[in-house]
Amino acid sequence: MKEQEKTYELAKLARYPFLKEAREYVSSLKINLADIENHPLYSAAVNQSKQRIKDAITGKIGQSPEDKISQELTILDYAIARILVNHIGNRQILYRYASGEAESAYSFLQKEADKKRVLNEVMEDLSFKPADGRIHYAEYLRIASSQAKTDPRWKLVNRVMDAGYVSVDESETMLLLREVIRLKVMEPIDTKAIPDALKKAANDVASRYIKKPEEVKIDQINEKTIPPCIKSMLASLESANVSHNERFIIATFFIGAGLNMDGLLKVFSRFPNYNEEKTRYQLEFLTGEKGATKYSCPSCAKIKSYGLCKAECAINHPLSFRGR
């Protein structure tokens, strides 16, 4: 007797394509990566994967597809997108992409009609199982370490702990789950044997987001004191592919380097959508002119945690860089 085929909940897998069941479904389609470029239905997934990476990096959360073909393509374009960002080998792109995917999944989970069931399924799949609002401290440290570098409330010393378990409320559990998803998406993939079509697609993505300025000229600042990470962030600024963390680091780096307001505005005027009034207000806030706090540039360790480090400079802080 013929074995009954498994039924997949494609709508769910399209919203959460990082699930094991989604990988299983992709395998069930029996599509060879080498042939996907010319497939009559699924070839669209290659271009869609590049758009998916762009949307994730820029923080655009997609809609949940409703028809079967769109759901299949969404599951496939996620799988291909992960191959592309891993093949590029740029930690900044991988971090930003994974963060976008995690934010998208977090948004979908908040709107689930059957939230309790789907949430339990996702948590079970990811082996994330807080019990009665408690999570073992070792697991907590693994998940929350990145968040703790920017938000003191996630530091273990600031948590309630009993018998080795950290207490977390419902909203914190969701935020930790979002981080678990980011870590899942960031898991490495071997891309040595991918076909040329996907290598070309990866190069297309890389050319969009990896720009290395040959020369950086900023009034009042010696170019030799600008570390590789800041130069890379300036390139991202110029191409309008700059994240909030990058803008903050650029601003606080040059504030710490002694650049005056006119100089700071000139730096940010590189941004294609530059708005002087808005930028001035934000900079005055960071310098402490419009608040009680003057913000400092993050350390190298924190910049590495954001996936923005570009070279091992043998320093602990960007403002210590003196070139080579």
Buried (B, 14 or more C-beta within 10 A) or exposed (E): EEEEEEEBEBBBBBBBBBBEBBBEBBEEEEBEBEEBBEBEEBBBBBEBBBEBBBBBBEEEBBEBBEEEEBBBBBBBBBBBBBBBBBBBEBBBBBBBBBBBBBBBBBEBBEEBEEEEEBBEBBBEBBEBEBEEEBBBBEBBBEBBBBBBBEEEEBEEEEBEBEEEBBBBEEEBBBBBBBBBBBBBBBEEEEBEEBBEBBBEBBBEBBEBBBBEEEEEEBEEBEEEBBBBBBBBBBBBBBBEBBBEBBBBBBBBBBBBBEBEEEBBBBBBEBBEEEEEEEBBEBBBBBBEEEEEEEBEBBBBEBBBBBBBBBEEBEEEBBBEBEEE
